Amino acid sequence: MSRTCELTAKAVMSGNNVSHANNKSRRRFLPNLVNVTLISEALNQNVRLRISAAALRSVEHRGGLDGFLAKADANELSPRARLLKKQIAKKLAEQAAA
């Protein structure tokens, strides 16, 4: 399992530890990933995702998983999240037509 957020594509970054004597050694900056279960109201089911804490705040700010995926760019999403986005869009289109 890669250390990448499934919704925002936030991933591991690299940089330097810099000491007081200005010695540099390589280090990794890991994203704050959490396993969460989000509820999709359109699909009426629970979805387990591994997302960053910042993405979780964004999901709640946009009114839930459905609202977040509706506005999200498909290029940044994981394959699972892309599939969810398509399913949600299809379900919402069906409900609008009915």
Backbone hydrogen bonds, N-H to C=O, Kabsch-Sander energy under -0.5 kcal/mol:
donor,donor_aa,acceptor,acceptor_aa,energy
4,T,2,S,-1.6
5,C,10,K,-2.5
6,E,50,R,-1.7
9,A,5,C,-1.2
13,M,29,F,-2.3
15,G,27,R,-2.1
17,N,25,S,-3.5
18,V,16,N,-0.5
19,S,17,N,-0.6
19,S,23,N,-2.3
22,N,19,S,-1.9
25,S,17,N,-1.8
27,R,15,G,-2.2
29,F,13,M,-3.5
30,L,28,R,-0.7
33,L,31,P,-1.6
34,V,51,I,-3.2
36,V,34,V,-0.6
36,V,49,L,-2.7
38,L,36,V,-0.6
38,L,47,V,-3.0
40,S,38,L,-0.5
40,S,45,Q,-2.7
41,E,39,I,-0.7
44,N,40,S,-1.4
45,Q,40,S,-1.3
47,V,38,L,-3.2
49,L,36,V,-2.6
49,L,47,V,-0.5
51,I,34,V,-2.0
51,I,49,L,-0.7
53,A,32,N,-1.8
56,L,52,S,-1.9
57,R,53,A,-1.7
58,S,54,A,-1.9
59,V,55,A,-2.6
60,E,56,L,-2.1
61,H,57,R,-2.1
62,R,58,S,-2.0
63,G,60,E,-1.0
64,G,59,V,-2.6
65,L,39,I,-0.6
68,F,64,G,-2.0
69,L,65,L,-2.6
70,A,66,D,-1.8
71,K,67,G,-1.2
72,A,68,F,-1.3
76,E,73,D,-1.2
77,L,73,D,-0.7
78,S,6,E,-2.1
82,R,78,S,-2.5
83,L,79,P,-2.0
84,L,80,R,-2.1
85,K,81,A,-2.4
86,K,82,R,-2.2
87,Q,83,L,-2.5
88,I,84,L,-2.8
89,A,85,K,-2.4
90,K,86,K,-2.4
91,K,87,Q,-2.4
92,L,88,I,-2.6
93,A,89,A,-2.0
94,E,90,K,-2.1
95,Q,91,K,-2.2
96,A,92,L,-2.0
97,A,93,A,-1.9
98,A,94,E,-1.6
